[in-house]
Amino acid sequence: MKIAGIVLGILVIIGCAAGLIILSQSLGSTQDQLEQTKASLTRAQLDQQNIAVSLEETRNELQDTATSLEETKQELVAQKQETDNYLQLYKNTADELKTTKKNLTSLENELAMTEQESQELQKTIDEMQEKLALYEDTLGTHVYSGTMPPYHSGNLPQIILKNIASARNPTWEELLDFLEEDKTDKKLYVSGEYECGNFAQELHDNAESTGIRAAFVVVHFYDELSHGLNAFKTTDRGLVYIDVTGDTVPRGGINLDKLVIIEKDELYNASFLFPEYLGISKDYRKVKSIEIYW
């Protein structure tokens, strides 16, 4: 019995040892699993951290994309507004083009009529010019507009007139008032320095500067000499010729302005305008032709 008990105890001890061995092996396996699990958890944490970083980057990118989209939206709105403006401008331009085309058609019709009228007017002008040429040859008077007289006088190598566009034709009284105030006739006639053309040019420029339209006139005589004076087209007495050429000696306050009657093949007839000088200015030269420069 004693032996049996010992054997039983040994068996129990062996069983416990085997159990301990099995338990130890089981614990070792569990420890390995825990280590593996711990490693897996560590990798999972790293993966989670990487995912968090990636998510933050993605969030930032999405924020940038949202900002970019907002800017793009604003640009598109602006472009749409600009496009609408261009469309409206196009519509307005199209309407204007239609109106312009209509006006152009009307103008073309008017132009066709104007061309016909112009041809008729040119025909009339040609006829008038032929008649004028005949009258000029008959009357000996040639009229020029906007042309400088091709002459010199005294110390002037060429007569240059100062025409004022706003100058107008005066009444006879306005012309007399101007001549009484003007002092050109008071200057001395100096041969080779200040001659008739100088007087006429100065009176012309003075009249134009005061708003009175004036002409420079050249009279040619049959003795091959010429003389410079002025013409004014008064509104109530028609065309009048004025000679302001002064004397070779001083005449005090005497006014030497003269009214002249000029006709082809007639004597040059001048008379003083104002009573201060009662003499008559006579010239026995006969007029050959007259040139008037406005």
Contacts in CASP RR format, 6 or more apart in sequence:
PFRMAT RR
TARGET T0000
AUTHOR 0000-0000-0000
METHOD contacts of the structure
MODEL  1
MKIAGIVLGILVIIGCAAGLIILSQSLGSTQDQLEQTKASLTRAQLDQQN
IAVSLEETRNELQDTATSLEETKQELVAQKQETDNYLQLYKNTADELKTT
KKNLTSLENELAMTEQESQELQKTIDEMQEKLALYEDTLGTHVYSGTMPP
YHSGNLPQIILKNIASARNPTWEELLDFLEEDKTDKKLYVSGEYECGNFA
QELHDNAESTGIRAAFVVVHFYDELSHGLNAFKTTDRGLVYIDVTGDTVP
RGGINLDKLVIIEKDELYNASFLFPEYLGISKDYRKVKSIEIYW
135 141 0 8 1.000
136 142 0 8 1.000
136 143 0 8 1.000
138 264 0 8 1.000
139 264 0 8 1.000
139 290 0 8 1.000
140 264 0 8 1.000
140 288 0 8 1.000
140 289 0 8 1.000
140 290 0 8 1.000
141 264 0 8 1.000
141 289 0 8 1.000
141 290 0 8 1.000
141 291 0 8 1.000
141 292 0 8 1.000
142 289 0 8 1.000
142 290 0 8 1.000
142 291 0 8 1.000
142 292 0 8 1.000
143 292 0 8 1.000
143 294 0 8 1.000
144 291 0 8 1.000
144 292 0 8 1.000
144 293 0 8 1.000
144 294 0 8 1.000
145 294 0 8 1.000
146 163 0 8 1.000
146 293 0 8 1.000
146 294 0 8 1.000
147 293 0 8 1.000
148 158 0 8 1.000
148 159 0 8 1.000
148 160 0 8 1.000
148 161 0 8 1.000
148 293 0 8 1.000
149 159 0 8 1.000
149 161 0 8 1.000
149 216 0 8 1.000
149 218 0 8 1.000
149 291 0 8 1.000
149 293 0 8 1.000
150 158 0 8 1.000
151 158 0 8 1.000
151 159 0 8 1.000
151 197 0 8 1.000
151 218 0 8 1.000
151 226 0 8 1.000
152 158 0 8 1.000
152 159 0 8 1.000
153 159 0 8 1.000
153 195 0 8 1.000
153 196 0 8 1.000
153 197 0 8 1.000
153 198 0 8 1.000
153 200 0 8 1.000
153 201 0 8 1.000
153 228 0 8 1.000
154 191 0 8 1.000
154 192 0 8 1.000
154 193 0 8 1.000
154 194 0 8 1.000
154 195 0 8 1.000
154 197 0 8 1.000
154 198 0 8 1.000
155 192 0 8 1.000
155 193 0 8 1.000
155 194 0 8 1.000
155 198 0 8 1.000
156 197 0 8 1.000
156 198 0 8 1.000
156 201 0 8 1.000
159 197 0 8 1.000
159 201 0 8 1.000
159 216 0 8 1.000
160 201 0 8 1.000
161 201 0 8 1.000
161 204 0 8 1.000
161 205 0 8 1.000
161 208 0 8 1.000
161 216 0 8 1.000
161 293 0 8 1.000
162 204 0 8 1.000
162 205 0 8 1.000
162 208 0 8 1.000
162 209 0 8 1.000
163 208 0 8 1.000
163 294 0 8 1.000
164 208 0 8 1.000
164 209 0 8 1.000
164 211 0 8 1.000
166 211 0 8 1.000
167 207 0 8 1.000
167 208 0 8 1.000
167 211 0 8 1.000
167 212 0 8 1.000
167 213 0 8 1.000
167 214 0 8 1.000
168 211 0 8 1.000
168 212 0 8 1.000
168 213 0 8 1.000
169 212 0 8 1.000
169 213 0 8 1.000
169 232 0 8 1.000
169 233 0 8 1.000
169 234 0 8 1.000
169 235 0 8 1.000
170 178 0 8 1.000
170 212 0 8 1.000
170 213 0 8 1.000
170 232 0 8 1.000
170 234 0 8 1.000
170 235 0 8 1.000
171 234 0 8 1.000
171 235 0 8 1.000
171 236 0 8 1.000
172 234 0 8 1.000
172 236 0 8 1.000
172 237 0 8 1.000
172 240 0 8 1.000
174 212 0 8 1.000
175 212 0 8 1.000
175 232 0 8 1.000
175 234 0 8 1.000
175 240 0 8 1.000
175 242 0 8 1.000
176 273 0 8 1.000
178 207 0 8 1.000
178 210 0 8 1.000
178 212 0 8 1.000
179 242 0 8 1.000
179 244 0 8 1.000
179 255 0 8 1.000
179 257 0 8 1.000
179 273 0 8 1.000
180 255 0 8 1.000
180 274 0 8 1.000
182 203 0 8 1.000
182 206 0 8 1.000
182 207 0 8 1.000
182 244 0 8 1.000
182 257 0 8 1.000
184 199 0 8 1.000
184 202 0 8 1.000
184 203 0 8 1.000
184 206 0 8 1.000
184 244 0 8 1.000
185 199 0 8 1.000
185 244 0 8 1.000
185 245 0 8 1.000
185 246 0 8 1.000
185 255 0 8 1.000
185 256 0 8 1.000
185 257 0 8 1.000
186 246 0 8 1.000
186 251 0 8 1.000
186 252 0 8 1.000
186 253 0 8 1.000
186 256 0 8 1.000
187 194 0 8 1.000
187 199 0 8 1.000
187 202 0 8 1.000
187 246 0 8 1.000
188 194 0 8 1.000
188 246 0 8 1.000
188 247 0 8 1.000
188 248 0 8 1.000
188 249 0 8 1.000
188 250 0 8 1.000
189 195 0 8 1.000
189 196 0 8 1.000
189 199 0 8 1.000
189 245 0 8 1.000
189 246 0 8 1.000
189 247 0 8 1.000
189 248 0 8 1.000
190 248 0 8 1.000
195 245 0 8 1.000
196 227 0 8 1.000
196 228 0 8 1.000
196 229 0 8 1.000
196 245 0 8 1.000
197 216 0 8 1.000
197 228 0 8 1.000
197 245 0 8 1.000
199 228 0 8 1.000
199 244 0 8 1.000
199 245 0 8 1.000
199 246 0 8 1.000
200 216 0 8 1.000
200 217 0 8 1.000
200 228 0 8 1.000
200 229 0 8 1.000
200 230 0 8 1.000
200 244 0 8 1.000
200 245 0 8 1.000
201 216 0 8 1.000
203 214 0 8 1.000
203 230 0 8 1.000
203 242 0 8 1.000
203 244 0 8 1.000
204 214 0 8 1.000
204 215 0 8 1.000
204 216 0 8 1.000
204 230 0 8 1.000
207 213 0 8 1.000
207 214 0 8 1.000
207 230 0 8 1.000
207 232 0 8 1.000
208 214 0 8 1.000
212 232 0 8 1.000
213 232 0 8 1.000
213 233 0 8 1.000
213 294 0 8 1.000
214 230 0 8 1.000
214 231 0 8 1.000
214 232 0 8 1.000
215 230 0 8 1.000
215 231 0 8 1.000
215 232 0 8 1.000
215 233 0 8 1.000
215 292 0 8 1.000
215 293 0 8 1.000
215 294 0 8 1.000
216 228 0 8 1.000
216 230 0 8 1.000
216 292 0 8 1.000
216 293 0 8 1.000
217 228 0 8 1.000
217 229 0 8 1.000
217 230 0 8 1.000
217 231 0 8 1.000
217 241 0 8 1.000
217 262 0 8 1.000
217 290 0 8 1.000
217 291 0 8 1.000
217 292 0 8 1.000
217 293 0 8 1.000
218 226 0 8 1.000
218 227 0 8 1.000
218 228 0 8 1.000
218 290 0 8 1.000
218 291 0 8 1.000
218 293 0 8 1.000
219 226 0 8 1.000
219 227 0 8 1.000
219 228 0 8 1.000
219 229 0 8 1.000
219 262 0 8 1.000
219 268 0 8 1.000
219 287 0 8 1.000
219 289 0 8 1.000
219 290 0 8 1.000
219 291 0 8 1.000
220 226 0 8 1.000
220 287 0 8 1.000
220 288 0 8 1.000
220 289 0 8 1.000
220 290 0 8 1.000
220 291 0 8 1.000
221 227 0 8 1.000
221 268 0 8 1.000
221 285 0 8 1.000
221 286 0 8 1.000
221 287 0 8 1.000
221 288 0 8 1.000
222 285 0 8 1.000
222 286 0 8 1.000
222 287 0 8 1.000
222 288 0 8 1.000
223 285 0 8 1.000
225 285 0 8 1.000
227 243 0 8 1.000
227 245 0 8 1.000
227 268 0 8 1.000
228 243 0 8 1.000
228 245 0 8 1.000
229 241 0 8 1.000
229 242 0 8 1.000
229 243 0 8 1.000
229 244 0 8 1.000
229 245 0 8 1.000
229 260 0 8 1.000
230 241 0 8 1.000
230 242 0 8 1.000
230 243 0 8 1.000
230 244 0 8 1.000
231 239 0 8 1.000
231 240 0 8 1.000
231 241 0 8 1.000
231 242 0 8 1.000
231 292 0 8 1.000
232 239 0 8 1.000
232 240 0 8 1.000
232 242 0 8 1.000
233 239 0 8 1.000
233 240 0 8 1.000
234 240 0 8 1.000
240 259 0 8 1.000
241 259 0 8 1.000
241 260 0 8 1.000
241 261 0 8 1.000
241 262 0 8 1.000
242 257 0 8 1.000
242 258 0 8 1.000
242 259 0 8 1.000
242 260 0 8 1.000
242 273 0 8 1.000
243 257 0 8 1.000
243 258 0 8 1.000
243 260 0 8 1.000
243 270 0 8 1.000
243 281 0 8 1.000
244 256 0 8 1.000
244 257 0 8 1.000
244 258 0 8 1.000
245 256 0 8 1.000
246 256 0 8 1.000
247 256 0 8 1.000
251 277 0 8 1.000
253 276 0 8 1.000
254 276 0 8 1.000
254 277 0 8 1.000
255 272 0 8 1.000
255 273 0 8 1.000
255 274 0 8 1.000
255 276 0 8 1.000
255 277 0 8 1.000
256 272 0 8 1.000
256 277 0 8 1.000
257 272 0 8 1.000
257 273 0 8 1.000
257 274 0 8 1.000
258 270 0 8 1.000
258 271 0 8 1.000
258 272 0 8 1.000
258 273 0 8 1.000
258 281 0 8 1.000
259 270 0 8 1.000
259 271 0 8 1.000
259 272 0 8 1.000
259 273 0 8 1.000
260 268 0 8 1.000
260 269 0 8 1.000
260 270 0 8 1.000
261 269 0 8 1.000
261 270 0 8 1.000
262 268 0 8 1.000
262 269 0 8 1.000
262 287 0 8 1.000
262 290 0 8 1.000
263 287 0 8 1.000
264 287 0 8 1.000
264 288 0 8 1.000
264 289 0 8 1.000
264 290 0 8 1.000
265 286 0 8 1.000
265 287 0 8 1.000
265 288 0 8 1.000
266 286 0 8 1.000
266 287 0 8 1.000
267 283 0 8 1.000
267 284 0 8 1.000
267 285 0 8 1.000
267 286 0 8 1.000
267 287 0 8 1.000
268 283 0 8 1.000
268 285 0 8 1.000
268 286 0 8 1.000
268 287 0 8 1.000
269 282 0 8 1.000
269 283 0 8 1.000
270 281 0 8 1.000
270 282 0 8 1.000
270 283 0 8 1.000
271 280 0 8 1.000
271 281 0 8 1.000
272 278 0 8 1.000
272 279 0 8 1.000
272 280 0 8 1.000
272 281 0 8 1.000
END
